[in-house]
Amino acid sequence: MLRVGLSGGIGSGKSTVAGRLAEHGAVVIDSDRLAREVVEPGSEALRDIEAAFGSSVLNADGSLNRAALAERVFGSGDDRDRQTLNAITHPRIAARTAELIAAAPEDAIIVHDVPLLVENGLAPAYHLVVIVDADVEQRVKRLVGRGLDEQDARNRMAKQATEEQRRAVADVWLDNSGTPDLVLAEVDALWADRLVPYEANVRLRRYAGGPPKVVPYDETWPLQAERIAKRISLAAGGRHVEHIGSTSIPGLAAKDVLDFQLGVTSMEEAESLADALAEAGFPSLGYGEDAVRFGDPALWGKRLHAGCDPKRRVNLHVRVQDGPAWTWAIRFRDWLRVDAAAREEYEALKLELSARFTGDTDGFAYGDAKEPFMEAAVERMNAFYSSYKDGQTS
């Protein structure tokens, strides 16, 4: 089962995207529809709304007057009203959502259409987040065309997440400013090329592989890593996650694979997290050992996991936090972040080896060829840190 979070600002066209995904076979859970269900006449939620906002938000037949409630919540300028409404409806919507997910088939692609996904910090709970966007004035025009007052439309938009906040959580960004056929073509490609194979990988606990080549540094890697680190941490019960490896070093050419390490207290604890990480899209590849750089060789063991997303390669090293392997990964990263000469030397080596080992599907030959540089790095790092600290304190 794959969980996809779908969101976007009001008027962006989420329903267009959700409808197309439903046509392809996705199980779409519409939070707006559930929000209407939980406040139907006679419901406990409707009684709570009346108690909080008064009978003026009800129609003569006792049903919810949505326009009156919206005016109260979005037009008052008092954010406490919105918080009160959310406290009444959100727990009930969440409970109904859980019921629908539990009833879905094992191989389902769940698309959860959540208008406030960003605002409520829900992104890490999904395997993938899709954001639908459109030009602000285009969104206003659409909302006015549906009967909203222009100022009301702008008031609602102002209370939602900013574009920057949405981009921070978006694994997929769909621009719906143009004609529907344009965004629908993107949705079709997303379904076939990413969602279907991603779901199969998660269900079968199969990682996304392939021999990526070394590419120029990508300025989006840190933001991508931040999103994925939050998913890993949530799946692992809030444990500490570090972005490591070449993609964590600004300006360094690297294989387009995001490496992380997850901190545990022991390998037994690491093993206990295997199922949760697999369900989150990071299945286990088993137990392994890092090349020993210093200290007790017995402390260099790890559990290795990898990501299922066919469009975003991820390696996850589960290590004892603050153990020698954990410390080495951070020190090596931080050394290359600071030492420009070493960084340039390492980049030249990586580019040369990437060109030499083009058929190295498992990466072993490439890794072995880097070993002389890595072995020499311990002494070089120590010398650099010593001189660097001396320079900082002199």
Rosetta blueprint (number, residue, H / E / L):
1 M L
2 L E
3 R E
4 V E
5 G E
6 L E
7 S E
8 G E
9 G L
10 I L
11 G L
12 S L
13 G L
14 K H
15 S H
16 T H
17 V H
18 A H
19 G H
20 R H
21 L H
22 A H
23 E H
24 H H
25 G L
26 A L
27 V E
28 V E
29 I E
30 D E
31 S H
32 D H
33 R H
34 L H
35 A H
36 R H
37 E H
38 V L
39 V L
40 E L
41 P L
42 G L
43 S L
44 E H
45 A H
46 L H
47 R H
48 D H
49 I H
50 E H
51 A H
52 A H
53 F H
54 G L
55 S H
56 S H
57 V H
58 L E
59 N L
60 A L
61 D L
62 G L
63 S L
64 L E
65 N L
66 R H
67 A H
68 A H
69 L H
70 A H
71 E H
72 R H
73 V H
74 F H
75 G H
76 S L
77 G L
78 D L
79 D H
80 R H
81 D H
82 R H
83 Q H
84 T H
85 L H
86 N H
87 A H
88 I H
89 T H
90 H H
91 P H
92 R H
93 I H
94 A H
95 A H
96 R H
97 T H
98 A H
99 E H
100 L H
101 I H
102 A H
103 A H
104 A L
105 P L
106 E L
107 D L
108 A L
109 I E
110 I E
111 V E
112 H E
113 D E
114 V L
115 P L
116 L L
117 L L
118 V L
119 E L
120 N L
121 G L
122 L L
123 A H
124 P H
125 A H
126 Y L
127 H L
128 L E
129 V E
130 V E
131 I E
132 V E
133 D E
134 A L
135 D L
136 V H
137 E H
138 Q H
139 R H
140 V H
141 K H
142 R H
143 L H
144 V H
145 G H
146 R L
147 G L
148 L L
149 D L
150 E H
151 Q H
152 D H
153 A H
154 R H
155 N H
156 R H
157 M H
158 A H
159 K L
160 Q L
161 A L
162 T L
163 E H
164 E H
165 Q H
166 R H
167 R H
168 A H
169 V H
170 A L
171 D L
172 V E
173 W E
174 L E
175 D E
176 N L
177 S L
178 G L
179 T L
180 P H
181 D H
182 L H
183 V H
184 L H
185 A H
186 E H
187 V H
188 D H
189 A H
190 L H
191 W H
192 A H
193 D H
194 R H
195 L H
196 V H
197 P H
198 Y H
199 E H
200 A H
201 N H
202 V H
203 R H
204 L H
205 R L
206 R L
207 Y L
208 A L
209 G L
210 G L
211 P L
212 P L
213 K L
214 V E
215 V E
216 P L
217 Y L
218 D L
219 E L
220 T L
221 W H
222 P H
223 L H
224 Q H
225 A H
226 E H
227 R H
228 I H
229 A H
230 K H
231 R H
232 I H
233 S H
234 L H
235 A H
236 A L
237 G L
238 G L
239 R L
240 H L
241 V E
242 E E
243 H E
244 I E
245 G L
246 S H
247 T H
248 S H
249 I L
250 P L
251 G L
252 L L
253 A L
254 A E
255 K E
256 D L
257 V E
258 L E
259 D E
260 F E
261 Q E
262 L E
263 G E
264 V E
265 T L
266 S L
267 M H
268 E H
269 E H
270 A H
271 E H
272 S H
273 L L
274 A H
275 D H
276 A H
277 L H
278 A H
279 E H
280 A L
281 G L
282 F L
283 P L
284 S E
285 L E
286 G E
287 Y E
288 G E
289 E E
290 D L
291 A L
292 V L
293 R L
294 F L
295 G L
296 D L
297 P H
298 A H
299 L H
300 W L
301 G E
302 K E
303 R E
304 L E
305 H E
306 A E
307 G L
308 C L
309 D L
310 P L
311 K L
312 R L
313 R E
314 V E
315 N E
316 L E
317 H E
318 V E
319 R E
320 V E
321 Q L
322 D L
323 G L
324 P H
325 A H
326 W H
327 T H
328 W H
329 A H
330 I H
331 R H
332 F H
333 R H
334 D H
335 W H
336 L H
337 R H
338 V H
339 D L
340 A H
341 A H
342 A H
343 R H
344 E H
345 E H
346 Y H
347 E H
348 A H
349 L H
350 K H
351 L H
352 E H
353 L H
354 S H
355 A H
356 R H
357 F L
358 T L
359 G L
360 D L
361 T L
362 D L
363 G L
364 F H
365 A H
366 Y H
367 G H
368 D H
369 A H
370 K H
371 E H
372 P H
373 F H
374 M H
375 E H
376 A H
377 A H
378 V H
379 E H
380 R H
381 M H
382 N H
383 A H
384 F H
385 Y H
386 S H
387 S H
388 Y H
389 K H
390 D H
391 G H
392 Q H
393 T H
394 S L
